[in-house]
Amino acid sequence: MVDERPTSATGPTAPQPGVPEPPAGVQLPVRGVWSAPSLWVLGVHGGAGESVIAGLAAEWEAADHAWPRPVDGAAAPVLLVARTNMRGLLAARAAATQWAAGIVPQADVVGLVLIADAPGRLPRALRDLAQVVSGGVPRNWTVPWNESWRLGESPTLSTAPRAARRMVDEVHDIIPNPRANGAS
């Protein structure tokens, strides 16, 4: 059986010439980092779910709402995370634009995870904006509402929604876990 998970990019995979920088007031800061996890999980606004998504894989690290810039100059694989409310989607658009404009060249954006901000279907305006924002990054995933995460339950892959487990598997296909391959 062929694995049909969509690990290939459906959007831009690198910054694009001519994309204007977003206003300085909406840009995420850049922070020098010493560690080198297999993936940085970057919540593009407070309450995005950065620590929840980072908690789904031991080799992933929360970026603390700032673009990581490895002090060794290496590229940093980054997974953007936002909620599906208007504030979250606008923050995701600003972060994607910041990356697309080439002002965070050390960031290698893997994609965007949109976490439902409430149970049920998104209103049309939010669905439309989510579709536009998702088109500006290489890949995108949607994780449904999870009441247990809202109540403070620690995220685990075994109890995560199926969409979150699938996202983790697909990201692992894109960014292999060096620990799983015997590297230290």
N, C-alpha and C positions, 0 to 999 in steps of 0.2 A: 504494500500500500504506500502511495506517495504522500509525504507530508505536505499538506496544502496550506500551512500557516503562512500568512502574508508578511514574511520578513523582508521582502524587497521594498524599497522605498516607493511611496506613491506621491511624494512631494519633493521639493528641492532638498538636495543633500549637502549643499554648501552655500555660503553667503552669495548673494547675487549683486553684480555691479548695478549701480543706479538706484538701489533701495535707499530712500532717505532715512536718516536716523530718527528714532522717535524723540519727542521732547525730553530734555534732561530730567524733568520731574517724574517721568514714568519709567525711566531706565533703572534696571536692577544694578546694584553695585557689583564691583569685581573684587574678589578677595583672594590674596595669595594663600595657597594651601600646601602643606607638606606631605599629606597622605596621598595615596594613589589607589583608591578603591577601583573595582572594575567598572563602576558606574556612579556618577553623582546624580542625586535626585534633587531637582531644583524646584521648590514651590515658588511660583511666581507672585504669590501674595500671601499674607497671613491667613492661616486656616485652610490652605490649599490641599493639605493632606500629604505634604512632603515626608513627614516622619512615618506616616502609615505606609506609604509606598516603599520607602527605604527599608522599613521593617520587614518587608516580605522576602528579602534576600540578604543573607548575612554579609555578602561581599559588596553591598551597595551602601552608600553613605549619604545622609541628608546634607545638602549644601548650605543650609541656613539662610535661604532667600537671597543668595548672592552667587554670581557666576564664579566658579572655581578657576583660579589661574595657578597651575602647578608651578612651584618655584624652579623646577628643573626645565621648564619651557615645553614640556610634553603636552600633547593634546589631551583634553579632559572630556571623556564621553559624558554627556549630560542628557538626562530625561526630564523634560519640563512637566510640571504638575499644576493643575488648576481646578477649581470648582466650576460647575456649570451655571453659576449665577452670572449676572451681567458684570459685576466687579471682577470675577475670576476670568471670564472670557476676554474682557478688555485688557486685563493684566497679561493674559497669555498672548494676546495679539501684540502688545508692546514688547514682550520678551522675544517673541518670534521675529519681530521687526528689528529689534536690537541685534539679534544674531544674523539675520539676513543682510543687514547693512554692513556687516563685517567689523563691527566694533568690539566684538569679543572673539577674536581669531583663535584663541586657545580652546574654545568650546567646540566640541564635535557633537552637535545635537542629534540624538538618536530618534527622538519623537516627542509626542505630547500625550499625557494621560489626563483625561477629563473625568473627574469624579463627580457623580451626581450630588447636587446640593440638597436634594429633597427626593422623597419617593415619587414615583410616577413619571409621566412623560413631560419633556420640556415644552414650554410654550413655544410657538412657532418662531418668534423673534430670537429666542435663545438658540433654538435648533439651527436657524439660518446662520447666526453669528458663529456658532460652534463649527459649522461646516466650512465657513470662510477661514477661520483661524486655523483649523486642522489642515487646510490646503497649503499653509505656509511652512510646514515642517515635514521632515522626511516620512514619518509614520504617525499614526494616532490610535489611541485606544480609549474606550469609554468603560468606566467601572461604575456599576450601579450603586444606588444608595445602600448603605450597610448600617443598620441600626446599632449593631454591637460596637462598631468603631465610634459611633456618635457617643455611646455610653462609656467610652474609655477603655474598651477591651483591647489588649495588645494585639496588633495584627500578626497573624500567622498564615503561612501559605496554605496550611491544611484546612483552615476555617474561612479563608477568603472566598469571595464570590468567584464563580467559575470564570467570569471575564477577567478578573484580576490574576487568577492562576494562569490563564492563557497568555495574558500580557507578559507575565514574568517569564514564561517559557519562550515566548517570541523574542523578548529582549535578550535572554540567554543565548538564543540562536544568533543574534546580531553581535552581542558583546560577550564572548565566552568567559566563563568563570575560570580565572587562572588557577584557583585552588583546586578545582575539579580536575585539572590537567596535570597535577603534581607540582605546579609552580608554587613558590612561597611568597 
